[in-house]
C-alpha cells in the first residue's frame, strides 16, 4: 500500500500501483475520507490521470458485496489488459472460499478507519 509514483510535479502516492500497465488502485474507506480529503484525493487523481495513469477507486462496498467485487475484478483485469478466462470447474467454489477468507480482514480494516 502507498506506492510512490514520480511525476513532473514531484511524487504522488496511490495505494497499489502496477508500474508496467500504469494503473493505480485507490481505496476510499468510508471513515477515512472526509469531504476535504476526498477533494484532495480527487485532485491528485486528476493529476495522475493527466499524466497517463489510470486510477481506479475502490470503495468498501466494492469489496463487501460479492457482485460488486466481481465487477471490480473484471474492471481491474480490463485496465491491466488482461482477459479473465475461467477454465476450472471448481472456480466458483474456490472464489467463494477466498472471498469468505478475505472478507473478515477487510471488515476489520474498515472498522479501524481504513
N, C-alpha and C positions, 0 to 999 in steps of 0.2 A: 504494500500500500504506500501511497505518497511517493510516486516516482517523479523525478526531476526531469524536465524537458527544457533544453536550451532553445530560446527564441531570440530574434533580433533585439527584443526589448528586455532580455535577461531571462532568468529561469522562471518557469511556470511549473505547477505541480498538478498531477492527476493521480487518482487512487491506483489505477492499474493502466499500464501503457504497453502496447505492442509496437515496438520500435520499427520493425520491418514494414508492417502494414500501416503505421502511423494512425493507430486507433487507440483512443483513451476511454476508460470507463470511470465514471464519477458516481460514487454512492451518495445519494441525497437522503440521509436519515431524517426522520420526522422531527425529532427533538433538536438535532444539531443545526438545523437550517432555519434560522430566523429570517425575516424579510431582508434585513441588512446583509446577512451572509449570503443569502440566495442571490441578491443583486450583484454582490461582488463576484460570486462564482459564475453567474451568467456572463458578466463582462469578461472574465478570464476565459470562459468557454468561447465567447465570440472572438477573442484574440487568437486562441488556438485554432479555431475553425478558419479564420482568416489566413493562417499560415499553412493551411492544407492538412490539418489534423482533424480527423473525425472524432467527436466526443459523444459518447452515449451516456445518458443519465439513467441511473438505476435507483428506483425508489423502493422502499421497504416492501410495498405491495407487490412489486415485480418479483420479489423473492418469496413472499409469504403465500401468494396464490399460485397454485400449480399451473393453471392455464396461462397466467401472465409470465411465469418463469419459463415455460416452454417457448412462448413467443420471444422473450428476451434472448434465449439461447439461439434461436433462429436469426434474430437481428444481429447478434454479435457475430455469428458464423458468416452471415452475408457481408457484414462490414469488413471482415477479415479475408473475404474472397474464398471462403471455404463452403463446400456443399456438405450437408448432413445426409449421409447415406446410411440408412438403418438396414443392416443385413442380419442381425441376430434375432432369432425368435424370442430370446429372453430379454430383449432391450427394455420393454416396458416394465417388467418386474424389477430389473436392475436399476432403472431410473427411479422407481418409487422407493427402493431401499436407500439409494443415495440421497434422495430428497428428504426422506424421513430421518436420515442420519445427520444431515446438514442443518435442517430447519431449527432444532433446538439451539444450536450455536448462533444462528442468525437472529433468533428471538432474544437471546441473552445480549448480543452485541447492541441491538436496538434499545433494549431496556437500560443499557449503560449510557445511552445518549449517542449512539453511533450515527 
